[in-house]
């Protein structure tokens, strides 16, 4: 039987309080491209007034992070949810995603949103920017994975060992927040007070429900020098936030944390996303671990970079 093509009539904009959260989360959980960023609890933390474009009876959904400036509603992005877009329990094609974007524009004449790597749209549909990131599969055993590391990564990990840096899972949330907000820390992103509050809520939820872990690295003198917040859902691991001191970069502590995480989770059907990893020569480091490059699209109806920055 030929699959029915998505039309604009199949789609509707649903406001936050009207969304059936059970059907919504079932869609995200069963979507082949489901993500922790798409669950209703996560969106509730990231955006107080998120809305959605929904296909028929929640076969496909697209979360929208709605903000307001001078009373004008618009759709924007978040540092905590970099790949949203269309999630679907059906096959996703360009025609479907095009219609979701058009329905979005019908209701919001100012928008910028990140799609996910399974979403492709027409070349001439609004302003598009390709974003690069890296993914790494953990299905093989650790020894085989380690053998595939580049010579540079193996040398850097040996340096971490030589300097007696140690990696420990289970860092307390308050210790993590204090560390990433300290002076001289190079982190994923500078956060304002509201964003720190959101990050605290994300950490509290994921640790309580077994959806996240914080790994920390310490120097030989037991000084905290690096930390990574890992999120786990839908067979994906997201490095949501990374941070390190200057010494942490010198002793390659972030690489040591990644290697230890790989050791602990090897031979599982999991994929690590390195998107929020902040490290010098990131592309080289990711490829050195064996990660593959892929792209996703940020789409906006604002052509001006300045306007996109204002409405962010």
C-alpha positions as CSV (number, residue, x, y, z in Angstrom):
1,X,0.0,0.0,0.0
2,X,1.4,3.4,-1.0
3,X,2.2,5.6,1.9
4,X,0.1,8.8,2.1
5,X,2.0,12.0,1.5
6,X,1.9,14.7,4.2
7,X,-0.2,17.7,3.2
8,X,-0.6,21.1,4.9
9,X,-4.1,20.0,5.8
10,X,-2.7,17.1,7.8
11,X,-0.8,19.5,10.0
12,X,-2.0,21.8,12.8
13,X,-0.3,24.2,15.2
14,X,-1.1,23.1,18.8
15,X,-0.5,25.4,21.7
16,X,1.2,24.2,24.8
17,X,-1.8,23.5,27.1
18,X,-3.6,21.7,24.2
19,X,-0.9,19.1,23.6
20,X,-1.7,15.5,24.5
21,X,1.5,14.8,26.4
22,X,1.0,11.0,26.5
23,X,0.6,10.8,22.7
24,X,3.5,13.3,22.3
25,X,6.0,11.3,24.3
26,X,4.9,8.1,22.7
27,X,5.7,9.6,19.3
28,X,9.2,10.8,20.5
29,X,9.9,7.4,22.1
30,X,8.8,5.4,19.1
31,X,10.2,7.7,16.4
32,X,13.2,6.3,14.6
33,X,14.9,9.7,15.1
34,X,13.6,10.3,18.6
35,X,15.8,12.4,20.9
36,X,15.9,13.3,24.6
37,X,15.5,16.9,23.5
38,X,12.0,16.1,22.1
39,X,10.3,14.7,25.2
40,X,7.7,17.0,26.9
41,X,9.5,17.1,30.3
42,X,12.7,18.3,28.6
43,X,10.9,20.9,26.5
44,X,9.0,22.1,29.6
45,X,12.4,22.9,31.2
46,X,13.9,24.5,28.1
47,X,10.9,26.7,27.1
48,X,7.9,27.7,29.2
49,X,5.7,28.2,26.2
50,X,6.8,25.6,23.7
51,X,4.2,24.8,21.0
52,X,4.2,22.3,18.2
53,X,3.2,21.4,14.7
54,X,1.5,18.0,14.8
55,X,0.6,15.6,12.0
56,X,-2.8,14.0,12.3
57,X,-2.9,11.9,15.5
58,X,0.7,12.5,16.6
59,X,2.3,10.3,13.8
60,X,4.9,13.1,13.4
61,X,5.6,16.2,15.6
62,X,7.8,19.3,15.5
63,X,8.4,21.2,18.7
64,X,8.7,25.0,18.6
65,X,10.5,27.0,21.2
66,X,8.4,30.1,21.4
67,X,9.8,33.4,22.8
68,X,8.5,36.9,22.8
69,X,10.3,40.3,22.2
70,X,8.3,43.5,22.5
71,X,5.2,41.4,22.6
72,X,6.1,39.7,19.3
73,X,6.1,35.9,19.4
74,X,8.8,34.1,17.5
75,X,10.5,30.7,17.3
76,X,14.1,30.4,18.3
77,X,16.8,27.9,19.3
78,X,18.2,26.8,22.7
79,X,21.8,25.9,23.8
80,X,20.2,22.9,25.5
81,X,18.3,21.5,22.5
82,X,20.4,21.9,19.4
83,X,18.6,19.4,17.1
84,X,14.8,19.4,17.2
85,X,12.9,19.5,13.9
86,X,10.5,16.8,12.8
87,X,10.3,13.6,14.7
88,X,8.2,10.8,13.1
89,X,7.1,7.2,13.5
90,X,6.8,7.2,9.7
91,X,9.3,7.6,7.0
92,X,10.6,11.2,6.9
93,X,11.1,12.7,3.4
94,X,11.8,16.2,2.1
95,X,8.2,16.8,1.2
96,X,7.0,16.1,4.8
97,X,9.6,18.4,6.4
98,X,8.9,21.2,3.8
99,X,5.3,21.2,4.8
100,X,6.1,21.3,8.5
101,X,8.3,24.4,7.9
102,X,5.6,26.0,5.8
103,X,3.0,25.4,8.6
104,X,5.5,26.9,11.1
105,X,5.8,30.0,8.9
106,X,2.0,30.3,8.6
107,X,1.9,31.1,12.3
108,X,5.3,32.7,13.1
109,X,6.7,35.2,10.7
110,X,10.0,35.3,12.7
111,X,11.6,32.0,13.2
112,X,15.0,30.2,13.5
113,X,15.0,26.5,14.3
114,X,17.5,23.6,14.3
115,X,16.4,20.5,12.4
116,X,17.8,17.1,13.1
117,X,20.1,15.1,10.8
118,X,17.2,13.1,9.4
119,X,15.4,16.3,8.2
120,X,16.1,17.6,4.7
121,X,14.3,20.5,3.0
122,X,14.1,22.1,-0.4
123,X,17.3,24.1,-1.3
124,X,15.3,27.3,-1.8
125,X,13.1,27.1,1.3
126,X,14.1,30.1,3.5
127,X,17.6,30.7,4.8
128,X,19.6,27.6,5.6
129,X,22.9,27.1,7.4
130,X,24.6,23.7,7.5
131,X,25.9,22.7,10.9
132,X,28.6,20.0,11.3
133,X,28.8,17.5,14.2
134,X,30.2,14.1,14.9
135,X,28.8,10.7,16.1
136,X,30.6,7.6,17.4
137,X,29.1,4.1,17.8
138,X,29.9,2.0,20.9
139,X,28.7,-1.4,19.6
140,X,32.2,-2.9,19.4
141,X,34.2,-4.1,22.4
142,X,36.5,-1.6,24.1
143,X,39.8,-3.1,22.9
144,X,38.7,-2.9,19.2
145,X,37.4,0.6,19.7
146,X,40.7,1.6,21.4
147,X,42.7,0.1,18.5
148,X,40.9,2.4,16.1
149,X,41.9,5.6,17.9
150,X,44.3,7.7,16.0
151,X,48.0,7.8,17.1
152,X,47.5,11.3,18.4
153,X,44.5,10.3,20.6
154,X,46.4,7.3,22.0
155,X,49.5,9.5,22.7
156,X,47.3,12.1,24.5
157,X,45.6,9.4,26.6
158,X,49.0,8.1,27.6
159,X,50.0,11.6,28.6
160,X,46.8,11.8,30.8
161,X,47.9,8.5,32.4
162,X,51.5,9.7,32.9
163,X,50.3,12.8,34.7
164,X,48.1,10.6,36.9
165,X,44.9,12.3,36.1
166,X,41.9,10.2,37.2
167,X,38.4,10.1,35.9
168,X,35.5,9.5,38.3
169,X,31.7,9.1,37.5
170,X,29.0,10.4,39.7
171,X,29.9,14.1,40.2
172,X,27.4,15.9,42.4
173,X,25.2,18.5,40.5
174,X,26.1,21.4,42.8
175,X,29.8,20.7,42.4
176,X,29.4,20.6,38.6
177,X,27.5,23.9,38.5
178,X,30.2,25.5,40.7
179,X,32.9,24.2,38.5
180,X,31.4,25.4,35.2
181,X,30.7,28.8,36.6
182,X,34.2,29.3,38.0
183,X,36.8,31.8,36.6
184,X,39.2,30.5,34.0
185,X,36.9,27.7,32.9
186,X,36.6,27.0,29.2
187,X,33.1,25.6,28.8
188,X,30.5,24.7,26.1
189,X,28.8,28.0,26.4
190,X,28.6,31.0,28.7
191,X,25.3,30.9,30.4
192,X,23.2,33.7,32.0
193,X,21.3,33.2,35.2
194,X,18.1,31.9,33.6
195,X,20.1,29.3,31.6
196,X,22.0,28.2,34.7
197,X,18.6,27.6,36.3
198,X,17.4,25.5,33.4
199,X,20.6,23.5,33.4
200,X,20.2,22.8,37.1
201,X,16.7,21.5,36.4
202,X,17.9,19.3,33.5
203,X,20.6,17.8,35.7
204,X,18.2,17.2,38.6
205,X,15.7,15.4,36.3
206,X,18.2,13.2,34.3
207,X,20.1,12.1,37.4
208,X,16.9,11.2,39.3
209,X,15.5,9.2,36.4
210,X,18.8,7.5,35.3
211,X,19.0,9.5,32.1
212,X,22.3,11.2,32.7
213,X,25.7,11.0,34.3
214,X,28.4,13.5,35.2
215,X,32.0,12.4,34.8
216,X,34.8,14.4,36.4
217,X,38.6,14.4,36.0
218,X,41.1,15.3,38.8
219,X,44.8,16.1,38.7
220,X,47.4,14.2,40.6
221,X,46.9,16.8,43.3
222,X,43.2,16.0,43.4
223,X,42.2,19.3,41.8
224,X,39.1,19.2,39.6
225,X,40.2,19.9,36.1
226,X,37.4,18.8,33.7
227,X,33.8,17.5,33.6
228,X,31.2,16.4,31.1
229,X,27.5,16.0,31.5
230,X,26.2,13.0,29.5
231,X,22.5,12.5,28.6
232,X,21.3,9.1,27.6
233,X,18.0,8.4,25.7
234,X,16.7,6.7,22.6
235,X,20.0,4.7,22.2
236,X,21.9,8.1,22.0
237,X,24.4,9.7,24.3
238,X,24.6,13.5,24.1
239,X,27.5,15.5,25.6
240,X,25.3,18.3,26.8
241,X,27.9,20.3,28.5
242,X,31.7,20.1,28.8
243,X,34.2,22.2,30.8
244,X,37.8,22.2,31.7
245,X,40.5,24.3,33.3
246,X,43.7,25.2,31.5
247,X,45.4,22.4,33.2
248,X,42.6,20.1,32.2
249,X,43.3,20.9,28.5
250,X,47.0,20.4,29.0
251,X,46.7,17.0,30.5
252,X,43.9,16.0,27.9
253,X,41.4,15.4,30.7
254,X,38.4,15.7,28.5
255,X,39.7,13.0,26.2
256,X,40.4,10.9,29.3
257,X,36.7,11.3,30.3
258,X,35.5,10.3,26.9
259,X,37.8,7.3,26.8
260,X,36.6,6.2,30.3
261,X,32.9,6.7,29.2
262,X,33.6,4.6,26.1
263,X,35.2,1.9,28.3
264,X,32.2,1.8,30.6
265,X,29.6,1.7,27.8
266,X,31.3,-0.4,25.1
267,X,29.4,-3.2,23.5
268,X,26.1,-1.4,23.9
269,X,23.8,-0.3,21.1
270,X,24.6,3.4,21.8
271,X,25.8,6.3,19.7
272,X,27.7,9.3,21.2
273,X,27.0,12.7,19.8
274,X,30.0,15.1,20.2
275,X,28.1,18.2,19.3
276,X,28.7,20.2,22.5
277,X,32.2,19.1,23.0
278,X,34.4,22.2,23.4
279,X,38.0,21.4,22.8
280,X,40.9,22.7,20.6
281,X,41.0,21.1,17.1
282,X,37.6,19.5,17.8
283,X,37.1,18.0,14.3
284,X,40.5,16.3,14.5
285,X,39.8,15.0,18.0
286,X,36.4,13.6,17.1
287,X,37.8,11.9,14.0
288,X,40.7,10.6,16.2
289,X,38.2,8.8,18.4
290,X,36.6,7.3,15.3
291,X,33.6,9.5,15.1
292,X,31.9,10.2,11.7
293,X,31.0,13.6,10.5
294,X,27.4,14.5,9.6
295,X,25.4,17.7,9.2
296,X,22.0,19.1,10.1
297,X,20.3,22.3,9.1
298,X,19.4,25.5,10.9
299,X,16.6,27.1,9.0
300,X,15.3,30.7,9.4
301,X,13.2,33.2,7.5
302,X,15.6,35.9,8.7
303,X,18.4,36.5,6.1
304,X,20.3,38.9,8.3
305,X,22.8,37.4,10.8
306,X,22.2,40.4,13.1
307,X,18.4,39.8,13.1
308,X,19.0,36.1,13.8
309,X,21.1,37.1,16.8
310,X,18.6,39.6,18.1
311,X,15.8,37.0,17.8
312,X,17.7,34.2,19.5
